[in-house]
């Protein structure tokens, strides 16, 4: 019998559910933008959450799809399992079929059985199913309905009851949930199955008795207080792991042995010169890399670049995990993961065209990240070797290992591996204590508590009327209180309709106020979007929440924002015209004060290109182009009209388009009615933010007027200072030449002075224990002091030198520590400088052997130098 390829398996799923009356829809982006409770799409139901909660009416009652999912944070976190076993993944596909208030358990169970046994021909005698056993604490009954329905299809002996952990599905701490019925397949040999029945291994993490499909019967909503409330309708939410299904159908023992992953693994074999299947550590590394490159590539394609915060940090962490597995176990010391993107593109672009469309960008971003992290690994290895060399026993301080992790991003597990190879260990408990301290600091800074919604009145769907009016009567339909350590206490209000535009598509949320019938005003300080709800943020709750209010948007702020948003579209058009059609929007920020636009391009813009872009936009402004807007048109019609759909954005079946001139874009934001309202467009800066991603910051309208006014004032002030010369440029050029000459003279004098000072200061070092210590205030430039300190470092051994100086109205402190003392005594210039900089009301940092700080209180220099001596003495003399 012909074995189905993975692409055929996926298509068979679509064809089956299409025959059952389901609409086949595209996967939502892997990175979420309008749900503050989630960072990534971690389940197929995420994009339909608003339907389950009755925030929006579904256009189709039955839907099927394959959804890109990422489980690397929060409750569903599989990252550390990936690669070690054969069936966990970071990114995976979730095949799903959905019923929104239509069919329920009977059809879901019957169709699941039909697809698996009749279409995919999976052996019925290898299948086990589980149903929910109930939970007394939650007052949830045993799911006998599902049990009895399964009896029509499968031997009763293979129907098992499962506990709440396994058979009550919840997306997170709050949200839609319900009992579930899992379908498991026993892949063991007949001989193994005779020895031990499969029912003993279900949900026991056996690699060959695995869950492939979960049928969730969505009936409840988990509230913030932990209680369950019934949803208004019953829904079906199923999720089948595509990779596991391919393993079952293709007769493999590992997901990674299927044609989903083997093309990437073959490429890794080719690059590394190692064979898959011959060495366990090599196999794990290849599995990790082939999995992680998918997660990273699809996240970048959906608009999430690696970074140091939020979702970007998670993506960077995944990529770095892959790099270090290649570095350690495949002995690959140069970038190589980027080469796997072409394999992904070839095998997956038919279903996910974004991977092909964004291939160049993905390759460049991954390659740059690899280069950067490989340098970090090299730095970390140098410092780690130094720790080993200076260690007095075979156990390294956990605090030092944490510092290596915290400062250089050097992974704990890689540190442990290297130490183990050399016969060393580190204090893991001490490391964990330091890690916990850091997590607590981070958690405390961002901790938020949100109450459940207080429902005042039922309303089918909130309507946005802000395209046509900035003032309208409204009623509050629901509200809730939120307490944030960062932002304090505030209230989230939802209206029956609203003129306030919620933060979306890069545009900031509207501000304004609501006024009750007595004239009492409640300011609206921001507007957000959450699961299709428009949420208005207020610092206080109105006195009478049942009143009818007049909602009023800040007119001036909205107009300025609209001008900047329309200018962003003209800017996009300009960049594609001048630089080429490879330019695509990768992010934006539109506020009343300025606009920011991120786009794909692989080189810095020249001054001529920037001027050409400015001129292009201003020509469109001066052409007085009217806004041509179409609302609620089919997306197919919009695309046919030439509208650009941005990868990483989720569009509905109907969309809004805006057009100035011949350029059409999909956009839900607010815009000017005519480009002449923009007045003028001015670029303030152009820079790189990642490999292949550039950023332009610009202003329009009143901000441009203010900009030119300030420029004019500065120019007149300069002329006045220079006695109003007739040729200002010539005078400035002469001043520059004079300045260069004077600087050279000063540098020469400073070097001579430094040489004299160095000879003098060598005799002023005092002895503390077995080190030489100097703390001194000098009248030298900071650069000269740095050179002086490094000269001491070359000439003298075992020194700690702290030098302070006054530069203008600021105090500057520099610290140098001989590198061998860093490990011997736990001395760290970066930590020491941060502590003593408090005396000069400043801060700073640097490396363990050299650091600098600046502060606004030069009078504190003496205290800082004395404090440095005390801290160093305490470290040195306690050892």
Secondary structure, 3 states (H helix, E strand, C coil): CCCCCHHHHHHHHHHHHHHCCCEECCCCCCECCCCCCCCECCCCCHHHHHHHCCCCCCCCCEEEEEEEEECECCCCECHHHCCCCCCCCCEEEEEEEEEECCCCHHHHHHHHHHHHHHHCCCCHHHEEEEEECCECCCCECCCHHHHHHHCCCCCHHHEEEECHHHHEEECCCCEEEEEEEEEEEECCCHHHHHHCCHHHCCCCCCCCEEEEEEEEEEEEEECCCCCEEEEEEEEEEEEEEHHHHHHHHCCCCCHHHCCCCHHHHHHHHHHHCCCCCCCHHHHHHHHHHHHHHHHHHHHHHCCCCCCCCHHHHHHHHHHHHHHHHHHHHCCCCCCCHHHHHHHHHHHHCCCCCHHHHCHHHHHHHHHHHHHHHHHHHHHHHHHHHHHHHHCCCCEECHHHHHHHHHHHCCCHHHHHHHHHHCCCEECHHHHHHHHHHHHHHHHHHHCEEECCCEECCCCCCCEECCCCCCEEEEEEEEEEEEEECCCEEEEEEEECEECCCCCECCECCCCEEEECCCCCEEEECEEEEECCEEEEEECCCCCCCCCEEEEEECHHHHHHHHHHHHHHHHHHHHHHHHCCCCCCEEEEEECCCCEEEEEECCCCCCHHHHHHHHHHHHHHHHCCCECEEEEEEEHHHHHHCCCECCCCCCCCCEEEEEEECCEEEECCCCCCCEHHHHCCEEEEEEEEEECCEEEEEEEEHHHHHHHHHHHHHHHHHHHHHCCCCCCHHHHHHHHHHHHHHHHHHHHHHHHHHHHHHHHHHHHHCEEECCEEEEEEECCCCHHHHHHHHHHHHHHCCCEEEEEEEEECCEEEEEEEECHHHHHHHCCCHHHHHHHHHHHHCEEEEECCCEEEEEECCHHHHHHHHHHHHHHHHHHHHHC
